[in-house]
């Protein structure tokens, strides 16, 4: 029974992540989460899990480094949440029912959380690179000519 629940949950998360690879949302993050659950019971899931984790980390780093990408991701997340809420309050939207509306809202909130996490991680990395150097120069310090 436990294996069936793990297979169902991991499979649903992986499929949702695959869907979000072409839609706005944290696709590789959900794929990695689903495969991580599957890898607890199925050895075949470990190899694709490594790839998905690497891709998820790359995506998080890209969003963390680029305020423009972070803004775009947050705007996409807000659109997902708004569409989901509109569908739940009764506005007819093509291809959207109550289940997909809830998935849209969850995906949007998950995307906002991912962006906040990525931006926080980038700030931590920046502060570490500037710590311990004179004037907070870090790796980005410009060399100054010696005083005469």
Secondary structure, DSSP 8 states (H G I E B T S, - for coil): -HHHHHHHHHHHHHHHHHHHHHSSS-HHHHHHHHHHHHHTT-TTHHHHHHHHHHHHHHHHHHHHH-HHHHHHHHHHHHHHHHHHHHHHTT---TT--HHHHHHHHHHHHHHHHHHHHHHHHHHHHHHHHHTTSGGG-GGG--------
